[in-house]
Amino acid sequence: MIDVPVRMARWSAGHPWRAIAGWFLFVALCLGLGIAIGGNPATTEDFRIGEAGRAEALATEGGLQQRPVERVLITAKAGPLDRTAADAAARDVVQRMRTLPEVRSVAAPVPSADGTAVRVDITMNGVELDGKRHVEPLRAQTDRVQAAHPGLRVEETGSPSISKGLDALRSDDLARTEMIALPVTLVTLLVVFGSVALAVVPLLLALSSIVAAIGLSMLASHVFPDAGVGTNVILLIGLAVGVDYTLFYLKREREERARSGGRLDSRALVELAAATSGRAVVLSGIAVAVSSATLYLADDVIFSSIATGAIVVSLVAVLSSLTILPALLAALGRRAERRAARRAARKAAGAAPAPRSGGAPWRRRAKDGGGGRLTRALLGLTSRHPVIMLSAATLFMLALSAPLLSLNLTDMGKDSHPRAVPAMRTYDRLNAAFPELKATHQVVVRADAARADEVTAALRDLGARLKDDPRLAGTALLRTSPDRRTSMLELPVPHYAFTGQARSSLRGLRAEHARAITGRIAGAEVAVTGDVARYADYPEHQKGKLPLVIAGLLVVTLVVTVGAFRSLVLGLVGVVLNLLSAAAALGLVVLAFQNTWAEGLLDFTSTGSIGSRVPLFLLVILFGLSMDYQVFVLSRVQEAVLAGASTRQAVLDGIGRSAGVVTSAAFVMVTVFASFVSLHLMEMKQMGFALAVAVLLDAVIIRVMILPALLLLLGERTWWPSRHPRRDHLLVGPRPTNMG
């Protein structure tokens, strides 16, 4: 199995145009099949979590499920509201909405308590998640009412409008990040290679891998439903790993070309790169895929979508590095060799040499490695004072991790959405005029139909007892299913779902009142859902799954590293360093986003919390991406040991030689991830920031300071329980002889 990268590279280099055509045919086939078969979006049932999810399932069985609701808000553009004009506009809204096939029912207009607004509630047909697909006709009617009543402000909001607005904003944001990330990546690659041709190759492979992965993810969604984040993850991870894998391969090919001094032809150089960096890329891709698979342990449709996207795009990126990349290198290499031969012939014939183009950039002698001055300086200090550097760097990382002690996880629900979406600004005005709409509790009870009267009596008593509770407001609404087996009591909450008052009311409702109903009606099932319950249950679910996912990640990191290098010590080192890197990155996220000092710098409004999905996402993706650097760096160390160097010298040579490419790869990743900080969606902003700082810390502090210091101090014990790296288990294959 370890010869597969070499064999694939050998065939591709020998048949470059077939390999190139085959790759683009594969990409077109993946995308075509995905479009033809279509994706499978997650349903409302897929998002149910905890007690809130159980209550929603009970309500749905009784036909009391949540339906998409839009609200038209009528206010004055300036000064006090003209009630006569507002009532006329409200009647116009009611008449227009009732004619639409998308509308299930329209409620009577409701004036606000302070007389500043009138609202009309419209319940749509279908399930809650489908509302955004059918909301445009409603919005069109609202616009017509606005045009007919220019003296008023007539606007619409609701979950369907907000979801549609968020989708549009997300699409615009992603387009902007591409406009930032792609040019910066291209410039970085131009600096690294000094050639337009070689700079374009990594981007070409990354973008084609992303296209193929999008098509494959649509097919995979029929097994793991897409929660709407799969494409975002594929873009985020695909550009980073796609460029990195190609960069590792290309840098090694150029290094070997410079070392050979023209004694090896393009096919031999490609084969040599495949036998070294090619195998490292395969192992790195497998590590990213397996690490990402641990997200399935979270038992959450959103994380399943993230895992599927990351797995598919990382494996496709590996496949591109094994197929089309060797073919492109061989084709470009032969072209350069032919030009060199023609120049030599003209020179021998006495002709003036033709102007040199950028088509043969690899004839410039590559640097031996060692990275930049800062990297060499840090590595020099580490080699002379490993204990001091290890202690200082570790203390620095631990200091960055300290804010984790105050980590506050919350679900980034509707209230945290960006106000760049017009429906969110209307949402704020609606809640100001009607505070009872900010959130709801829904007490769901299922019992035998014969006990329906007892259930409704108990729920009415509950509503009466809570009428004067300052944490609640408005009139309770009681509904019973047609089969009389399910009843639901809806209690308005005049506080946003994330506030302490809302959560306090939920705890009291669940611990006292809901339990009292269970004791009063034997055999009844009682559960509480609603805005507050969903907001509270999701973070608790994630906290419960976090230890399981972390355990899976630790096992994966250990197994992959030990399997690659036959060293338990290196496996344990990888686990510890990955945990340290993730902890420091999360600490910085807490420091920046739970406080207000970075609001202007990063363009956000702090919620005093971190999105509940951020820690798991960071841990899993970072563990996988860290394996890229770890495998690449340690394979160079292992090569040096095989060549006869001592472990100390191998550490300095291996890390020094790989520092340049690791720094370049890290810069590309940091650029891609940092571009997501400009997104409006809070959780995506936090994820982008977390990954950017994590990769930066991993490349600079972990790989240049802590890792070499540890290996220098461990010495030959690095390879325990093996006494010496075994040739038959190396990532490095035998060097090919001249095939030219």
Disulfide bonds with the S-S distance in Angstrom:
none
